[in-house]
């Protein structure tokens, strides 16, 4: 599985955020075995520039598997929580897709 791009929207994309995304995407590889090539596009950031409280951080993952596109997006109060939930949602989608094609 290869990360094609990591974008930051309304947010400075630090090395720590990139490392965290890469670490979480690496956990998806066990679910996506058998699908090659797999490309992941990641977009993390804030939903708006002016909002200070509430669910303002968003993480979006687009996984290109040959034959389909799986997409997960989550909005949370914490950026890392949004990334975690989006990765978990994508893992569920991969499992469901594998069951569907069996």
C-alpha positions as CSV (number, residue, x, y, z in Angstrom):
1,X,0.0,0.0,0.0
2,X,1.4,3.3,-1.0
3,X,0.4,6.8,0.2
4,X,0.2,9.0,-2.9
5,X,-0.5,12.3,-1.1
6,X,-1.1,13.8,2.3
7,X,-2.7,17.2,2.2
8,X,-3.4,19.7,5.0
9,X,-6.5,21.9,4.6
10,X,-6.5,25.1,6.7
11,X,-3.8,23.5,8.8
12,X,0.0,23.4,8.8
13,X,1.0,19.8,8.0
14,X,3.8,18.9,10.5
15,X,6.1,15.9,10.3
16,X,4.4,14.5,13.4
17,X,1.0,14.4,11.6
18,X,2.6,12.8,8.5
19,X,4.3,10.2,10.7
20,X,1.0,9.4,12.5
21,X,-0.9,9.1,9.3
22,X,1.8,6.8,7.8
23,X,1.8,4.6,11.0
24,X,-2.0,4.3,10.9
25,X,-2.1,3.5,7.1
26,X,0.5,0.8,7.6
27,X,-2.0,-1.0,9.9
28,X,-4.4,-1.2,6.9
29,X,-1.9,-3.3,4.9
30,X,-2.9,-6.5,6.6
31,X,-6.5,-6.0,5.5
32,X,-5.7,-5.0,1.9
33,X,-3.4,-8.0,1.2
34,X,-4.3,-9.4,-2.2
35,X,-5.2,-6.1,-3.7
36,X,-2.3,-4.6,-5.7
37,X,-1.7,-1.8,-6.4
38,X,-3.4,0.1,-3.5
39,X,-3.0,3.8,-3.4
40,X,-4.2,6.0,-0.5
41,X,-4.8,9.7,-0.7
42,X,-5.1,11.5,2.7
43,X,-6.5,14.9,3.5
44,X,-6.4,16.2,7.1
45,X,-7.3,19.6,8.4
46,X,-9.8,22.0,9.9
47,X,-13.3,22.3,8.6
48,X,-13.2,26.1,8.8
49,X,-10.6,28.7,9.6
50,X,-12.7,30.7,12.1
51,X,-14.2,28.1,14.3
52,X,-12.4,27.6,17.7
53,X,-14.6,25.0,19.5
54,X,-16.4,21.8,18.6
55,X,-15.9,19.2,16.0
56,X,-13.4,21.1,13.7
57,X,-10.8,18.5,12.7
58,X,-11.4,16.3,9.7
59,X,-9.6,13.3,8.2
60,X,-10.5,11.9,4.8
61,X,-9.0,8.8,3.3
62,X,-9.5,7.6,-0.3
63,X,-8.3,4.1,-1.1
64,X,-8.0,3.1,-4.7
65,X,-8.3,-0.6,-5.0
66,X,-8.3,-2.1,-8.5
67,X,-12.0,-2.0,-9.5
68,X,-13.3,0.3,-6.8
69,X,-12.7,3.4,-4.6
70,X,-13.2,3.2,-0.8
71,X,-13.6,6.5,1.0
72,X,-13.8,7.3,4.7
73,X,-14.3,10.7,6.3
74,X,-14.6,11.6,10.0
75,X,-14.9,14.9,11.8
76,X,-13.9,15.1,15.5
77,X,-12.7,17.6,18.2
78,X,-9.2,16.1,18.0
79,X,-7.2,15.6,14.8
80,X,-5.7,12.3,15.9
81,X,-9.1,11.0,16.9
82,X,-10.5,11.9,13.5
83,X,-7.6,10.0,11.8
84,X,-8.1,7.0,14.0
85,X,-11.8,6.8,13.3
86,X,-11.4,7.3,9.6
87,X,-8.8,4.5,9.5
88,X,-11.1,2.2,11.4
89,X,-14.0,3.0,9.0
90,X,-11.7,2.3,6.0
91,X,-10.6,-1.1,7.6
92,X,-14.3,-2.0,7.9
93,X,-15.0,-1.1,4.3
94,X,-12.0,-3.2,3.1
95,X,-13.3,-6.2,5.1
96,X,-16.8,-5.8,3.7
97,X,-15.4,-5.4,0.2
98,X,-13.4,-8.6,0.6
99,X,-16.5,-10.5,1.7
100,X,-18.5,-9.1,-1.2
101,X,-16.1,-10.3,-3.8
102,X,-15.8,-13.8,-2.4
